[in-house]
Amino acid sequence: MATIEISEDIEEDLKHYKKLILLIKNDKYLLSTIRKWFIMTISCKGYNVTEDELIIIEETLLFEGKMLKQKAANIANKFREEGKLEGKLEGKLEGKLEGKLEGKLEGQIAFLTKQLKVKFGQISPEFENRLQSASYVELDKWLVKLLTAAQIEEVFEDN
């Protein structure tokens, strides 16, 4: 297969030609007319190209277009797959973190409940409900108050 040298001064014409052949590649009559126009255009610039050489150029341009589309599709698929993998990893990490935090919260509730029972005896349902619905910050605050509280009510006071 012969190599056809494309110089810079006809590169712009070639870009227009490529756009046209991509639009009309299935219309043989129109394609033939466009070929003749292109041959005349570049012959005015001092280049002699036969119709057979032009067909080789067309095939190259069309092949390059198909290759670019395939590359774009491959890149899109790669990003899609990476996105899925990233999403799975994020989901797993979020799940693990959520599980750890939930476990810590439950452990904190159990620890505080046990300390309250040791120090004050039975815990009323009101305080039991507050413990079960408390945030980690509230539980931490109550653990500190437990050290100095004389009565269970002092642990849960808002001050």
N, C-alpha and C positions, 0 to 999 in steps of 0.2 A: 504494500500500500504506500503510495507516494505521500510525502509530507508536503503540505502546502504552507508556505510562509505567509503569515498575516502581519502586515506592517501597521504601525500606529495610525497612519493617516487614513486608513480605511476601517479602522476599528469601530468608530462611531457608526458608519454605514452598516457594518456587520451586526452591531447591536440592534439597529432598526430592522434589519433583515431577519434576524433571529426572532424578534417579536412577531413579525409578520408570518413567518413560516409556522410558528407555534399556534397562531390563530387559524391559519388556513391549511394546515397540513393534510387535511382530508379532501380538499377541493383541488383536483389535478389541473384543471384549466387555469384557475387563479394562481396556483403555485407556479405554473409554467410562465405566466405573465410576470409574476414577481421576480422569477429567476432572470428573465430577459431585462427587466428594469435594473436589477442589481448588477448584471454584467455590463450594461451600458454605463451605469453610475461609476463603477470602478475603472472601466476602460477610459473614461474621461480623465481619470487621475493617473493614467499611464499603466494600468495593470490589465493583463490579459488573462482571463480565466475562462475555461471552457465550461459548458453546462455539466459535463461529467465531473469536473473538479468541484463545481458548485454543489452538486449532489453529495459528494463526499463531505464537503463542509457542512451541509445540512444534516447529514447523518451524524456527524460528530457533534454538532450543536444539539440535536435532539437527544443523542445518547447522553451528553453532559447534563442536559435538563433532567433526564430520567434518573441519572446518578445523583444529582443534587436533591431531587425529590426523595429518593431512597435514603440518602444520608439524613435528610431532615426528618423523615419518618423514624429512622433508627435512633436519632438523637432524642426525638420526642418520646419514643418508647423507653429509652434508657432513663430519661428524667421521670417518666411515669413510674417505672419500676423502683427507681431510687426514692421517689416520693412515697410509694407504698411502704417500702422498707423503713424509711424514716418515720412514717406514721405509726407503723407497728412498734418500732423501738420506743417512740415517744409514749405510746399507749402503755407499753410494758413498764417503762420507767414511772409514768404517772401512777399506774396501778400499784407498783411496789412501794412508791413513796406514800401513796394514800394508805396502803395497808400498814406500813410502818407507823405512820402518824396515828392511825386508828388504834393500832396495838399499844402505842405509847399512852394514848388517852385512856384506853381501858385499863392499862396497868396503873396509871396515876389514880384513876377512880378507885380501883381495888385497893391500892395502897392507902389512900386517904380514908376510905371506908373502914379498913381494918384498924388504922390508928385511932379514928373517932370511936369505934366500938371498944377498943382497949381503954381509952381514956375516959369515955363518958357512958359506956354501956350501950344499950339499945338505941338505934337511930330511928327517929320518927319518919313516916312516909314523906312528909314535906321535905325534909333534908335529903332523904334518899332520892326523891325526884330531882332536886336541885343538883345533886351529885351527878346523876345520869345525864342531865342536859347541859352540864357545864362545859365551858371551853377549857383548853389547856392552860390559858393564862389565869382563869378563875381558880382552877384546881391548884395551881402553883401558889397563888395568893393565899388560899385557904390552908395549904400545908404550912406556910410560915405562921399564920395566925394561930394554928393549932398548938404551936409551941408555948404560947403565952396565955391561951384562953383558959378561963376557969370554968366556963359553961359552953356547951355546944353552940348556943345562939351567938356567942362572940365570934366564933369562926366564920359564920355566914353573914355577919353584919356588914352593911355597905358604908364604910367610912374611910 
